[in-house]
Every structure is written in C-alpha cells, then in structure tokens.
Amino acid sequence: MHRIEIDRNLCSGFGACADLAPDIFELEPGGTASVRAGESDDPRVLDAAAACPMAAISVIEIQAA
Amino acid sequence: MKQPQSVLIVGAGLAGARCAETLRAEGYDGRITLVGEEPTAPYERPALSKEFLAGERSASDLLLRPPTYWSDNGIELVLGWRVDIIRRRRDETVVIATGARARRISLPGAATAHVLRTLGDAIALRDELRPRRRLAVVGGGFVGAEVASTARRLGVDVTMLEAEPTPFAATLGVEVGDALARRYRKHGVDLRTGVRAVALAPNRVDLADSTTVSCDAVLLAVGAEPARELVGDGLDECGDVAGGPGHWASAAAAGVAAARRILGLDPLPAQPPFFWSDQFGLRLQLVGDPLAAAAVECEGTDESFTARYFVRDGRLVAALAANRAADIAAFRRELALAA
C-alpha cells in the first residue's frame, strides 16, 4: 500500500500523473494536480511519481491496515 | 548488472538529491554520500526569486525533504564543502551533479553586483528590496523578470536593462516578448531595451550610450553556466552540469536517470522539456523547445494567452500557456503526437 502526497508548492500542472493514473490523480481547474485517493496499491502511482517533472509527488510505502 | 558498493554524488541540488532518493527507492543498499557546497540541505531553488524574496516562505519552507529524511534513508549528507579533487574508492561510482552557477560577464565592477542562484544570494538580495529603494536589473531573462516582479510588489523602483530590442524575443518570439514588455511597463518597471551595460558599481550601471542608471543595488541576471571543473573520465554527469536547458524539471529527470543507469534499470520514457515562470501576475508554462521554431501562433489577450511554436515543415515543437494552466496537458499530448 502506498500513501501519496503532492507538494502543492512544486506542482506546476504538467499533468503527466493524471494521464498515467487518471483514477488516482486529477488536474484541478487552477492547474495543480490533486490526489483523488490518498492511499492506493496501484503500481501506477510509482510511474506517476517518477514521471512528474517537478519531483512533486511523494509515494510512501505503508503497511496495509 | 553488478551494483557499486558505494555511490558518491557531488552536488546537493535537485539532480543530486533526486539521484540519491531514486537509488534508495529502487532498493540500492550500498553507501550513498551526497556532498554539497552550499550549507543548506537540498531545497527548492525556483522559489528563491519568488516566494522567498517576497518573504512569503522561509528558508526552512524550501527544503525538498524534512531534515531527518536523509539520515532516515541512510543517505550521508555532507554540506558546506566544495570538492576540488576526487579520489575514487574501489568499487565506487561518482556522479557529478554540481549544476550551474550564475554567469558573471567580464564587465568592470561585475563582481560588485548581486546575482541570484543560491539561497545565500537570495538572502543578500532580499536585504536590498525595501520600499522606494532602486534596483537595476541587468538582463531581461526569466530570473531578472521574476526578481523585478517580486521587487515591484515590495515597492521597489525597478529599472530593467535588456540588450535586445524586445525581451524574450530570441526564446519566445517577438509577439510574446512584446506582450511581456507591455506587462512589465504596466507594473511600473522602467524597461529599457537595446541598451548595453559597460560597467557596474554597487550604486550605478554605466551604459554603452554613455548614460548612467543610478540605483541602490544591481542584479546581474545574464544566465547560468555549468560548473564543470570536476567533470572527467569515468565520472557520471547529471543535471545542469551536463548542459541542456538548465531547468528544474530537466535536473529532476536527470537525477532519476543517473540513478537508474547506476542500477542497470531501463530509462524512463522521456518527457518533453518543461519550464515555468511566475511574473507580474502571469504564470508562464512552456512545454517543448521553442528555439528551433520558425513560426509562432498566438491566441488570447495580454492577461491570458497561448503561443504555439512550429518548425518550417509545420510540426509543433513547443507551446506556451500564460495563465492558461488548463491547456498544458493538452499541449503536452499534442507535442508527443507531433514528435
């Protein structure tokens, strides 16, 4: 299980995360990304974090409850 | 692929930090040492010209990671040391991620001017930005424009000195450059174009036409140059030190890529270059590389516009959104299709 955090200071709305994992990330009208679900076991969150050009997405491994 | 016993990363900017983080995230369990010349743990450099100068965020707000992150992840952070000579240990990989430094052109008095690249530079410049003080900005690029914008908000009188007839014309095209120039003037910047500085002093800039701009502080903002002193055989290079656009996003990607090379992992799919700038109430976001463009198509108003850049055969190579954040994702996809 992963906890997903977006650094809103860094996020600049590139949107690669929302393309790679649209059910987890979305772009808000103001242009910054937000996380639809704060936790996920979908491996695409790792792709999205790696693809973020701003290095704004942190993925923290957590123990499933 | 056999992994090295230890990795030494010289340079604790974004590229070096991302390299170290990625090594650990991908399961590397050898020794990682990250050495930085600045006394500060890896931080958000882009904020220096904006929120930090404006006093809206403090130095500790800019840290990329919480202070305990590095030791928690077994990354030895060595700060405040400049590396002059590298003697590689057996079975050690060395990554040079020394980045870039502010360019100082060879003008008389150039050493007396402020530059803006490091947190230390920003602290020194911040002390100068007080209401009704006069700041002369030599160079009409992104750093100069962002500092000018912050300074105007703080009530500083700003004179911007640009050598070309239009700022940003060479990078973004004349139409966008004109729109930005109008914006600077509307925000009270005394923008002087087609002027060349010939000498700098702490309180004045002498121009080639024999006139002088009097001021209380000078910012020399004429770009950055790679810090390549340590680059050599058998050392991995990553980030701005290796050339390239020198943008935050490309440094981040370079750090990840270096870590993956060391571990023998496949590279990640390339992303188009991405750059953004906040200035005078405009958020500019640029995807792709407009330098090769032969034609520009603009749409919108001075408050909110887009520009699309095409090479001669009609292929899209870059797109700019100004206060049109919602358009960026579509531009990125369009660029990927055109590539």
Interface residues (C-beta under 8 A of the other chain):
Chain A: N9 L10 S12 G13 F14 G15 A16 A18 D19 L27 P29 G30 G31 T32 A50 A51 C52 P53 M54 A55
Chain B: L14 R18 E44 A47 E51 R57 L64 W248 A249 S250 A252 A253 V256 L268 P269 Q271 F274 W276 R283 Q285 V287 A325 A326 I328 A329 R332 R333
